[in-house]
Amino acid sequence: MSQKEATDIAEKEANSGKAREWKLERVSDDKQTWEVNVLEKVNETEVTIDAENGEVLEVEEDDD
């Protein structure tokens, strides 16, 4: 999965804001995830996506 595809998924999942940070991480020998931070004003949403199939694994919101 490309960074662009991960961005589209993360921005849709966060409902608003723009992706600002990306990290492709190997979590095991056969699995990678994209961690995408989506920012809108003071709200930040981190979306973790399976890099193979595009499944959203976790959504974490931080509104500090």
Secondary structure, DSSP 8 states (H G I E B T S, - for coil): --HHHHHHHHHHHHSSSEEEEEEEEEEETTEEEEEEEEEETTEEEEEEEETTT--EEEEEEE--
